Amino acid sequence: MRHGNKIKHLGRKSEHRKALLSNLASSLITHKHIITTTAKAKALRVFIEPLITKSKSNTTHSRRIVFSYLRDKDAVDTLFSDVAAKVATRPGGYTRIIKLEPRRGDAAEMALIELVDFSLTSGVSGDSAEAKSAAPKKRTRRGGAAKKQADTTSTADKPKVATKKTAAPKSSGGSNAPKIRQRKSGGA
């Protein structure tokens, strides 16, 4: 049993796990969203949320603490400049995990983890008028009522001419066409 063990080990030793989470966090801060496995996304959420909270106070001490976890100057600068400004009023819950379809090679559960204030999913839902106007109109292949009315008016103007339908020529026995058997009627 795992009584009191809150950490997700991810099948790695502690040094490897810390390096993995540091790299994932740096990528998330830089790109604002990443696609990874569900287990790694859940572990990353626990890792990065306290760092984002720490970034709200822009002091030298908090920068040094965050740098000791991330080990990437560019990610720390982005976190304290861009991300901290957006999440200043948010009390917590800075990340969102969205489950995706399983990975093709090994069927691992995949997830998209993103920063909520830099969300990709808000534009996808189509709630805004800009998203609706940018989307192309859906076209159907069905003939509408206008087309049927045009056909009836054009045929009403023309006189009807009786035409004799000709039978299609029978194929010779040497063709490559598949042979279709005729069903014999029951004789009633």
PATI-703279 format. One record per atom (N, C-alpha, C): atom name; x, y, z; residue number from 1. Coordinates in Angstrom, 1 decimal, padded with zeros to 4 digits. Example, Ala and Ser with C-alpha at 12.3 -4.5 7.8 and 13.67 -1.06 7.14 Angstrom:
<rs>
R;atom;px;py;pz;nr
R;N;013.2;-005.7;007.8;1
R;CA;012.3;-004.5;007.8;1
R;C;013.2;-003.3;007.8;1
R;N;012.8;-002.2;007.1;2
R;CA;013.7;-001.1;007.1;2
R;C;012.9;000.0;007.9;2
</rs>
This chain:
<rs>
R;atom;px;py;pz;nr
R;N;000.8;-001.2;000.0;1
R;CA;000.0;000.0;000.0;1
R;C;000.9;001.2;000.0;1
R;N;000.3;002.3;-000.4;2
R;CA;001.1;003.6;-000.6;2
R;C;000.6;004.6;000.4;2
R;N;000.6;004.3;001.7;3
R;CA;000.1;005.2;002.7;3
R;C;001.0;006.4;002.8;3
R;N;000.4;007.6;002.6;4
R;CA;001.1;008.8;002.8;4
R;C;002.2;009.1;001.7;4
R;N;002.2;008.4;000.7;5
R;CA;003.2;008.6;-000.4;5
R;C;002.5;009.5;-001.5;5
R;N;002.7;010.8;-001.4;6
R;CA;002.0;011.7;-002.4;6
R;C;002.7;011.8;-003.7;6
R;N;003.9;011.5;-003.8;7
R;CA;004.7;011.7;-005.0;7
R;C;004.4;010.6;-006.0;7
R;N;004.3;011.0;-007.3;8
R;CA;004.2;010.1;-008.4;8
R;C;005.6;009.8;-008.9;8
R;N;006.0;008.5;-008.8;9
R;CA;007.4;008.1;-009.1;9
R;C;007.7;008.1;-010.6;9
R;N;006.7;007.8;-011.4;10
R;CA;006.8;007.8;-012.8;10
R;C;007.9;006.8;-013.3;10
R;N;008.2;005.8;-012.5;11
R;CA;009.1;004.7;-012.9;11
R;C;010.5;005.2;-013.0;11
R;N;010.9;006.2;-012.3;12
R;CA;012.2;006.8;-012.4;12
R;C;012.9;007.0;-011.1;12
R;N;014.2;007.1;-011.0;13
R;CA;014.9;007.4;-009.8;13
R;C;014.6;008.9;-009.6;13
R;N;015.0;009.4;-008.4;14
R;CA;014.6;010.8;-008.0;14
R;C;015.3;011.8;-008.9;14
R;N;016.6;011.6;-009.2;15
R;CA;017.3;012.6;-010.1;15
R;C;016.7;012.7;-011.4;15
R;N;016.4;011.5;-012.0;16
R;CA;015.8;011.5;-013.3;16
R;C;014.4;012.1;-013.3;16
R;N;013.6;011.9;-012.3;17
R;CA;012.3;012.4;-012.2;17
R;C;012.4;014.0;-012.0;17
R;N;013.3;014.5;-011.2;18
R;CA;013.4;015.9;-011.1;18
R;C;013.8;016.6;-012.4;18
R;N;014.7;015.9;-013.1;19
R;CA;015.2;016.5;-014.4;19
R;C;014.0;016.5;-015.4;19
R;N;013.2;015.4;-015.4;20
R;CA;012.1;015.3;-016.3;20
R;C;011.1;016.4;-016.0;20
R;N;010.7;016.5;-014.8;21
R;CA;009.7;017.5;-014.4;21
R;C;010.2;018.9;-014.7;21
R;N;011.5;019.2;-014.4;22
R;CA;012.1;020.5;-014.7;22
R;C;012.0;020.8;-016.2;22
R;N;012.3;019.8;-017.1;23
R;CA;012.3;020.0;-018.5;23
R;C;010.8;020.2;-019.0;23
R;N;009.9;019.4;-018.4;24
R;CA;008.5;019.6;-018.8;24
R;C;008.0;020.9;-018.4;24
R;N;008.3;021.4;-017.2;25
R;CA;007.9;022.7;-016.7;25
R;C;008.4;023.8;-017.6;25
R;N;009.7;023.7;-017.9;26
R;CA;010.3;024.8;-018.8;26
R;C;009.6;024.8;-020.1;26
R;N;009.3;023.6;-020.7;27
R;CA;008.6;023.6;-022.0;27
R;C;007.2;024.1;-021.9;27
R;N;006.5;023.8;-020.8;28
R;CA;005.1;024.4;-020.6;28
R;C;005.1;025.9;-020.4;28
R;N;006.1;026.4;-019.7;29
R;CA;006.2;027.9;-019.6;29
R;C;006.5;028.5;-020.9;29
R;N;007.4;027.9;-021.6;30
R;CA;007.8;028.5;-022.9;30
R;C;006.7;028.4;-024.0;30
R;N;006.1;027.3;-024.1;31
R;CA;005.1;027.1;-025.2;31
R;C;003.7;027.2;-024.8;31
R;N;003.4;027.4;-023.5;32
R;CA;002.1;027.6;-022.9;32
R;C;001.2;026.3;-022.9;32
R;N;001.6;025.3;-023.7;33
R;CA;000.9;024.0;-023.7;33
R;C;001.8;023.0;-024.2;33
R;N;001.7;021.7;-023.7;34
R;CA;002.4;020.6;-024.2;34
R;C;001.5;019.4;-024.2;34
R;N;001.9;018.4;-025.0;35
R;CA;001.2;017.1;-025.0;35
R;C;002.2;016.1;-024.4;35
R;N;001.7;015.3;-023.4;36
R;CA;002.5;014.3;-022.8;36
R;C;001.5;013.2;-022.2;36
R;N;002.1;012.3;-021.5;37
R;CA;001.2;011.2;-021.0;37
R;C;000.4;011.8;-019.8;37
R;N;-000.7;011.2;-019.5;38
R;CA;-001.6;011.6;-018.4;38
R;C;-000.8;011.6;-017.1;38
R;N;-000.1;010.6;-016.8;39
R;CA;000.6;010.5;-015.5;39
R;C;001.7;011.6;-015.4;39
R;N;002.4;011.9;-016.4;40
R;CA;003.4;013.0;-016.4;40
R;C;002.7;014.3;-016.3;40
R;N;001.5;014.5;-016.9;41
R;CA;000.8;015.8;-016.8;41
R;C;000.3;016.0;-015.4;41
R;N;-000.2;015.0;-014.7;42
R;CA;-000.6;015.1;-013.3;42
R;C;000.5;015.4;-012.4;42
R;N;001.7;014.8;-012.6;43
R;CA;002.8;015.0;-011.8;43
R;C;003.4;016.4;-012.1;43
R;N;003.3;016.9;-013.3;44
R;CA;003.8;018.2;-013.7;44
R;C;002.9;019.3;-013.0;44
R;N;001.6;019.0;-013.0;45
R;CA;000.7;020.0;-012.3;45
R;C;001.1;020.3;-010.9;45
R;N;001.4;019.2;-010.2;46
R;CA;001.8;019.3;-008.7;46
R;C;003.1;020.0;-008.6;46
R;N;004.0;019.9;-009.6;47
R;CA;005.3;020.5;-009.6;47
R;C;005.3;021.9;-009.9;47
R;N;004.4;022.3;-010.9;48
R;CA;004.5;023.7;-011.5;48
R;C;003.6;024.7;-010.8;48
R;N;002.5;024.3;-010.2;49
R;CA;001.6;025.2;-009.6;49
R;C;002.2;026.0;-008.4;49
R;N;003.0;025.4;-007.5;50
R;CA;003.7;026.2;-006.5;50
R;C;004.7;027.2;-007.1;50
R;N;005.3;026.8;-008.2;51
R;CA;006.3;027.7;-008.8;51
R;C;005.6;029.0;-009.4;51
R;N;004.4;028.8;-010.0;52
R;CA;003.6;029.9;-010.5;52
R;C;003.1;030.8;-009.4;52
R;N;002.7;030.2;-008.3;53
R;CA;002.3;031.0;-007.1;53
R;C;003.5;031.8;-006.6;53
R;N;004.7;031.2;-006.6;54
R;CA;005.9;031.9;-006.2;54
R;C;006.3;033.0;-007.1;54
R;N;005.9;032.9;-008.4;55
R;CA;006.3;033.9;-009.4;55
R;C;005.4;035.2;-009.2;55
R;N;004.4;035.1;-008.4;56
R;CA;003.5;036.3;-008.2;56
R;C;004.3;037.4;-007.4;56
R;N;005.2;037.0;-006.5;57
R;CA;006.0;038.0;-005.8;57
R;C;007.4;038.0;-006.6;57
R;N;007.6;039.1;-007.3;58
R;CA;008.8;039.2;-008.1;58
R;C;010.0;039.8;-007.2;58
R;N;010.5;038.9;-006.5;59
R;CA;011.7;039.3;-005.7;59
R;C;012.9;038.4;-006.1;59
R;N;014.0;038.8;-005.7;60
R;CA;015.3;038.1;-006.0;60
R;C;015.2;036.7;-005.4;60
R;N;014.7;036.6;-004.1;61
R;CA;014.7;035.3;-003.4;61
R;C;013.7;034.4;-004.1;61
R;N;012.5;034.8;-004.6;62
R;CA;011.6;033.9;-005.2;62
R;C;012.1;033.5;-006.6;62
R;N;012.9;034.4;-007.3;63
R;CA;013.5;034.1;-008.6;63
R;C;014.5;033.0;-008.4;63
R;N;015.3;033.1;-007.3;64
R;CA;016.3;032.0;-007.1;64
R;C;015.7;030.7;-006.7;64
R;N;014.6;030.7;-005.9;65
R;CA;014.0;029.5;-005.6;65
R;C;013.4;028.8;-006.9;65
R;N;012.7;029.6;-007.7;66
R;CA;012.2;029.0;-008.9;66
R;C;013.3;028.6;-009.9;66
R;N;014.4;029.3;-009.9;67
R;CA;015.5;028.9;-010.8;67
R;C;016.1;027.5;-010.3;67
R;N;016.1;027.3;-009.0;68
R;CA;016.6;026.0;-008.5;68
R;C;015.8;024.9;-008.9;68
R;N;014.5;025.1;-009.2;69
R;CA;013.7;024.0;-009.7;69
R;C;013.7;023.9;-011.3;69
R;N;013.7;025.0;-011.9;70
R;CA;013.6;025.0;-013.4;70
R;C;015.0;024.8;-014.1;70
R;N;016.0;025.5;-013.6;71
R;CA;017.3;025.5;-014.2;71
R;C;017.4;026.0;-015.6;71
R;N;016.5;027.0;-015.9;72
R;CA;016.5;027.5;-017.3;72
R;C;016.2;029.0;-017.2;72
R;N;017.1;029.9;-017.5;73
R;CA;017.0;031.3;-017.3;73
R;C;015.8;031.9;-018.2;73
R;N;015.7;031.4;-019.4;74
R;CA;014.7;031.9;-020.3;74
R;C;013.3;031.6;-019.7;74
R;N;013.1;030.4;-019.2;75
R;CA;011.8;030.0;-018.7;75
R;C;011.5;030.8;-017.4;75
R;N;012.5;031.1;-016.6;76
R;CA;012.3;031.9;-015.4;76
R;C;011.9;033.3;-015.8;76
R;N;012.5;033.9;-016.7;77
R;CA;012.2;035.2;-017.2;77
R;C;010.8;035.3;-017.8;77
R;N;010.4;034.3;-018.6;78
R;CA;009.0;034.2;-019.1;78
R;C;008.0;034.0;-018.0;78
R;N;008.3;033.2;-017.0;79
R;CA;007.4;032.9;-015.9;79
R;C;007.2;034.2;-015.1;79
R;N;008.2;034.9;-014.8;80
R;CA;008.0;036.1;-014.0;80
R;C;007.5;037.3;-014.8;80
R;N;007.7;037.4;-016.1;81
R;CA;007.2;038.5;-016.8;81
R;C;005.8;038.3;-017.4;81
R;N;005.7;037.3;-018.3;82
R;CA;004.4;037.0;-019.0;82
R;C;003.4;036.3;-018.1;82
R;N;003.8;035.2;-017.6;83
R;CA;002.8;034.3;-016.9;83
R;C;002.3;035.0;-015.6;83
R;N;003.2;035.5;-014.8;84
R;CA;002.9;036.1;-013.5;84
R;C;001.9;037.3;-013.7;84
R;N;002.1;038.0;-014.8;85
R;CA;001.2;039.2;-015.0;85
R;C;-000.3;038.7;-015.3;85
R;N;-000.4;037.6;-016.0;86
R;CA;-001.7;037.1;-016.4;86
R;C;-002.4;036.4;-015.2;86
R;N;-001.6;035.7;-014.3;87
R;CA;-002.3;035.0;-013.2;87
R;C;-002.3;035.8;-011.9;87
R;N;-002.0;037.0;-011.9;88
R;CA;-001.9;037.8;-010.7;88
R;C;-003.2;037.8;-009.9;88
R;N;-004.3;037.8;-010.5;89
R;CA;-005.6;037.8;-009.8;89
R;C;-006.2;036.4;-009.5;89
R;N;-005.6;035.4;-010.1;90
R;CA;-006.1;034.0;-010.0;90
R;C;-005.6;033.4;-008.7;90
R;N;-006.5;032.8;-007.9;91
R;CA;-006.0;032.3;-006.6;91
R;C;-005.4;030.9;-006.7;91
R;N;-005.5;030.3;-007.8;92
R;CA;-004.9;028.9;-007.9;92
R;C;-005.4;028.3;-009.2;92
R;N;-005.1;027.0;-009.4;93
R;CA;-005.6;026.3;-010.6;93
R;C;-005.1;026.9;-011.9;93
R;N;-003.8;027.0;-012.0;94
R;CA;-003.2;027.7;-013.2;94
R;C;-003.1;026.8;-014.4;94
R;N;-003.3;025.5;-014.2;95
R;CA;-003.1;024.6;-015.4;95
R;C;-004.4;023.8;-015.6;95
R;N;-004.5;023.3;-016.8;96
R;CA;-005.7;022.5;-017.2;96
R;C;-005.2;021.3;-017.9;96
R;N;-005.7;020.1;-017.6;97
R;CA;-005.3;018.9;-018.2;97
R;C;-006.5;018.4;-019.0;97
R;N;-006.3;018.2;-020.3;98
R;CA;-007.4;017.7;-021.2;98
R;C;-006.9;016.3;-021.8;98
R;N;-007.7;015.3;-021.5;99
R;CA;-007.3;014.0;-022.0;99
R;C;-007.5;013.9;-023.5;99
R;N;-006.5;013.2;-024.2;100
R;CA;-006.6;013.0;-025.6;100
R;C;-006.7;011.5;-025.9;100
R;N;-006.8;011.2;-027.2;101
R;CA;-006.8;009.8;-027.5;101
R;C;-005.5;009.1;-027.3;101
R;N;-005.5;007.8;-027.1;102
R;CA;-004.3;007.1;-026.7;102
R;C;-003.3;007.2;-027.8;102
R;N;-002.0;007.1;-027.4;103
R;CA;-000.9;007.2;-028.4;103
R;C;-000.9;005.9;-029.3;103
R;N;-000.6;006.1;-030.5;104
R;CA;-000.7;005.1;-031.5;104
R;C;000.2;003.9;-031.3;104
R;N;001.4;004.1;-030.9;105
R;CA;002.4;003.0;-030.8;105
R;C;002.2;002.1;-029.6;105
R;N;001.9;002.6;-028.4;106
R;CA;001.8;001.8;-027.3;106
R;C;000.5;002.0;-026.5;106
R;N;-000.4;002.7;-027.0;107
R;CA;-001.7;003.0;-026.4;107
R;C;-001.6;003.7;-025.1;107
R;N;-000.6;004.5;-024.9;108
R;CA;-000.5;005.2;-023.6;108
R;C;-001.5;006.3;-023.5;108
R;N;-002.0;006.6;-022.4;109
R;CA;-003.0;007.6;-022.2;109
R;C;-002.3;009.0;-022.4;109
R;N;-002.8;009.8;-023.3;110
R;CA;-002.1;011.1;-023.6;110
R;C;-003.0;012.2;-023.1;110
R;N;-002.4;013.3;-022.8;111
R;CA;-003.1;014.5;-022.3;111
R;C;-002.4;015.8;-022.8;111
R;N;-003.2;016.8;-022.9;112
R;CA;-002.7;018.1;-023.2;112
R;C;-002.8;018.9;-021.9;112
R;N;-001.6;019.4;-021.5;113
R;CA;-001.6;020.3;-020.3;113
R;C;-001.3;021.7;-020.8;113
R;N;-002.1;022.7;-020.3;114
R;CA;-001.9;024.0;-020.7;114
R;C;-002.1;025.0;-019.6;114
R;N;-001.6;026.2;-019.7;115
R;CA;-001.8;027.2;-018.8;115
R;C;-003.2;027.8;-019.1;115
R;N;-004.0;028.0;-018.1;116
R;CA;-005.4;028.3;-018.3;116
R;C;-005.5;029.7;-018.9;116
R;N;-004.7;030.6;-018.5;117
R;CA;-004.9;032.0;-019.0;117
R;C;-004.3;032.1;-020.5;117
R;N;-003.6;031.1;-020.9;118
R;CA;-003.1;031.1;-022.3;118
R;C;-003.8;029.9;-023.0;118
R;N;-005.1;029.8;-022.9;119
R;CA;-005.8;028.6;-023.3;119
R;C;-006.0;028.5;-024.8;119
R;N;-005.8;027.2;-025.3;120
R;CA;-006.1;026.9;-026.7;120
R;C;-007.5;026.6;-026.9;120
R;N;-008.1;026.0;-025.8;121
R;CA;-009.5;025.4;-026.0;121
R;C;-010.5;026.5;-026.0;121
R;N;-010.3;027.7;-025.5;122
R;CA;-011.3;028.7;-025.6;122
R;C;-011.6;029.1;-027.0;122
R;N;-010.7;029.2;-027.9;123
R;CA;-010.9;029.5;-029.3;123
R;C;-011.5;028.4;-030.0;123
R;N;-011.3;027.1;-029.6;124
R;CA;-011.7;026.0;-030.3;124
R;C;-013.2;025.8;-030.1;124
R;N;-013.7;026.2;-028.9;125
R;CA;-015.1;025.9;-028.6;125
R;C;-016.1;026.7;-029.5;125
R;N;-015.6;027.8;-030.0;126
R;CA;-016.4;028.6;-031.0;126
R;C;-017.4;029.5;-030.3;126
R;N;-017.2;029.9;-029.0;127
R;CA;-018.1;030.8;-028.3;127
R;C;-018.0;032.2;-028.8;127
R;N;-016.9;032.7;-029.3;128
R;CA;-016.8;034.1;-029.7;128
R;C;-017.3;034.3;-031.1;128
R;N;-017.6;035.5;-031.4;129
R;CA;-018.1;035.9;-032.7;129
R;C;-017.0;035.8;-033.7;129
R;N;-015.7;036.1;-033.3;130
R;CA;-014.6;036.1;-034.2;130
R;C;-014.4;034.7;-034.7;130
R;N;-014.5;033.7;-033.8;131
R;CA;-014.3;032.3;-034.2;131
R;C;-015.4;031.8;-035.1;131
R;N;-016.6;032.3;-035.0;132
R;CA;-017.7;031.9;-035.9;132
R;C;-017.5;032.6;-037.2;132
R;N;-017.0;033.8;-037.3;133
R;CA;-016.9;034.5;-038.6;133
R;C;-015.7;033.9;-039.3;133
R;N;-014.6;033.5;-038.6;134
R;CA;-013.4;032.9;-039.2;134
R;C;-013.7;031.5;-039.8;134
R;N;-014.6;030.8;-039.2;135
R;CA;-014.9;029.4;-039.7;135
R;C;-015.6;029.5;-041.0;135
R;N;-015.2;028.6;-042.0;136
R;CA;-015.9;028.6;-043.3;136
R;C;-017.3;028.0;-043.2;136
R;N;-018.1;028.5;-044.1;137
R;CA;-019.5;028.0;-044.1;137
R;C;-019.5;026.5;-044.5;137
R;N;-020.4;025.7;-043.8;138
R;CA;-020.5;024.3;-044.1;138
R;C;-021.3;024.2;-045.4;138
R;N;-020.8;023.4;-046.3;139
R;CA;-021.5;023.2;-047.5;139
R;C;-022.0;021.7;-047.6;139
R;N;-023.2;021.6;-048.1;140
R;CA;-023.8;020.3;-048.3;140
R;C;-023.9;019.9;-049.7;140
R;N;-024.0;018.6;-050.0;141
R;CA;-024.0;018.2;-051.4;141
R;C;-025.5;017.9;-051.8;141
R;N;-026.4;018.1;-050.9;142
R;CA;-027.8;017.8;-051.3;142
R;C;-028.3;018.9;-052.1;142
R;N;-029.2;018.6;-053.0;143
R;CA;-029.8;019.6;-053.9;143
R;C;-031.0;020.3;-053.1;143
R;N;-031.0;021.6;-053.0;144
R;CA;-032.0;022.3;-052.3;144
R;C;-033.3;022.4;-053.0;144
R;N;-034.2;023.1;-052.4;145
R;CA;-035.6;023.3;-053.0;145
R;C;-035.4;024.2;-054.2;145
R;N;-034.5;025.2;-054.2;146
R;CA;-034.3;026.1;-055.3;146
R;C;-033.9;025.3;-056.6;146
R;N;-033.1;024.4;-056.4;147
R;CA;-032.7;023.6;-057.6;147
R;C;-033.8;022.8;-058.2;147
R;N;-034.7;022.2;-057.3;148
R;CA;-035.8;021.4;-057.8;148
R;C;-036.8;022.3;-058.5;148
R;N;-037.0;023.5;-058.0;149
R;CA;-037.9;024.5;-058.7;149
R;C;-037.4;024.9;-060.0;149
R;N;-036.1;025.1;-060.1;150
R;CA;-035.5;025.4;-061.4;150
R;C;-035.7;024.3;-062.4;150
R;N;-035.5;023.1;-062.0;151
R;CA;-035.7;021.9;-062.9;151
R;C;-037.1;021.8;-063.3;151
R;N;-038.1;022.0;-062.5;152
R;CA;-039.5;021.9;-062.9;152
R;C;-039.9;023.0;-063.9;152
R;N;-039.4;024.2;-063.7;153
R;CA;-039.8;025.3;-064.6;153
R;C;-039.1;025.0;-065.9;153
R;N;-037.9;024.5;-066.0;154
R;CA;-037.3;024.3;-067.3;154
R;C;-037.9;023.1;-068.0;154
R;N;-038.4;022.1;-067.3;155
R;CA;-039.0;021.0;-068.0;155
R;C;-040.4;021.3;-068.4;155
R;N;-041.1;022.2;-067.7;156
R;CA;-042.4;022.6;-068.1;156
R;C;-042.5;023.4;-069.4;156
R;N;-041.4;024.1;-069.7;157
R;CA;-041.4;024.9;-070.9;157
R;C;-041.1;024.1;-072.1;157
R;N;-040.4;023.0;-071.9;158
R;CA;-040.1;022.1;-073.1;158
R;C;-041.2;021.2;-073.4;158
R;N;-041.5;020.9;-074.7;159
R;CA;-042.5;019.9;-075.0;159
R;C;-041.9;018.5;-074.8;159
R;N;-042.8;017.6;-074.3;160
R;CA;-042.4;016.3;-074.1;160
R;C;-042.3;015.5;-075.4;160
R;N;-041.2;014.8;-075.6;161
R;CA;-041.0;014.0;-076.7;161
R;C;-040.8;012.6;-076.3;161
R;N;-041.6;011.7;-076.9;162
R;CA;-041.5;010.3;-076.6;162
R;C;-040.2;009.7;-077.2;162
R;N;-039.5;009.1;-076.3;163
R;CA;-038.2;008.5;-076.8;163
R;C;-038.2;007.0;-076.5;163
R;N;-037.6;006.3;-077.3;164
R;CA;-037.5;004.8;-077.1;164
R;C;-036.2;004.5;-076.5;164
R;N;-036.2;003.8;-075.4;165
R;CA;-035.0;003.4;-074.7;165
R;C;-034.4;002.2;-075.4;165
R;N;-033.1;002.3;-075.7;166
R;CA;-032.5;001.2;-076.3;166
R;C;-031.8;000.3;-075.2;166
R;N;-031.7;-001.0;-075.5;167
R;CA;-031.1;-001.9;-074.5;167
R;C;-029.6;-001.8;-074.7;167
R;N;-028.9;-002.0;-073.6;168
R;CA;-027.4;-002.0;-073.7;168
R;C;-027.0;-003.2;-074.4;168
R;N;-025.9;-003.1;-075.2;169
R;CA;-025.4;-004.3;-075.9;169
R;C;-024.9;-005.3;-074.9;169
R;N;-025.1;-006.6;-075.2;170
R;CA;-024.7;-007.7;-074.4;170
R;C;-023.2;-007.9;-074.6;170
R;N;-022.6;-008.2;-073.5;171
R;CA;-021.1;-008.3;-073.5;171
R;C;-020.8;-009.8;-074.0;171
R;N;-019.7;-009.9;-074.7;172
R;CA;-019.3;-011.2;-075.2;172
R;C;-018.7;-012.0;-074.0;172
R;N;-018.6;-013.3;-074.2;173
R;CA;-018.2;-014.2;-073.2;173
R;C;-016.8;-014.0;-072.8;173
R;N;-015.9;-013.3;-073.6;174
R;CA;-014.5;-013.2;-073.3;174
R;C;-014.2;-012.0;-072.5;174
R;N;-015.1;-011.2;-072.0;175
R;CA;-014.8;-010.0;-071.3;175
R;C;-014.4;-010.3;-069.8;175
R;N;-013.7;-009.4;-069.2;176
R;CA;-013.3;-009.6;-067.8;176
R;C;-014.3;-009.1;-066.8;176
R;N;-015.5;-008.6;-067.3;177
R;CA;-016.5;-008.2;-066.4;177
R;C;-017.1;-009.3;-065.6;177
R;N;-017.4;-009.1;-064.3;178
R;CA;-018.0;-010.2;-063.5;178
R;C;-019.3;-010.6;-064.1;178
R;N;-019.6;-011.9;-064.0;179
R;CA;-020.9;-012.4;-064.5;179
R;C;-021.9;-012.3;-063.4;179
R;N;-023.1;-011.9;-063.7;180
R;CA;-024.2;-011.7;-062.8;180
R;C;-025.2;-012.8;-063.2;180
R;N;-025.6;-013.6;-062.2;181
R;CA;-026.6;-014.6;-062.5;181
R;C;-028.0;-014.0;-062.3;181
R;N;-028.8;-014.4;-063.2;182
R;CA;-030.2;-014.0;-063.2;182
R;C;-031.0;-014.9;-062.3;182
R;N;-031.9;-014.4;-061.4;183
R;CA;-032.7;-015.2;-060.6;183
R;C;-033.9;-015.7;-061.3;183
R;N;-034.1;-017.0;-061.2;184
R;CA;-035.3;-017.6;-061.9;184
R;C;-036.5;-017.3;-061.1;184
R;N;-037.6;-016.9;-061.8;185
R;CA;-038.8;-016.7;-061.1;185
R;C;-039.5;-018.0;-060.7;185
R;N;-040.3;-017.9;-059.7;186
R;CA;-040.9;-019.1;-059.1;186
R;C;-042.0;-019.7;-059.9;186
R;N;-042.5;-019.1;-061.0;187
R;CA;-043.5;-019.7;-061.9;187
R;C;-044.9;-019.4;-061.5;187
R;N;-045.2;-018.5;-060.7;188
R;CA;-046.6;-018.2;-060.4;188
R;C;-047.2;-017.1;-061.2;188
</rs>
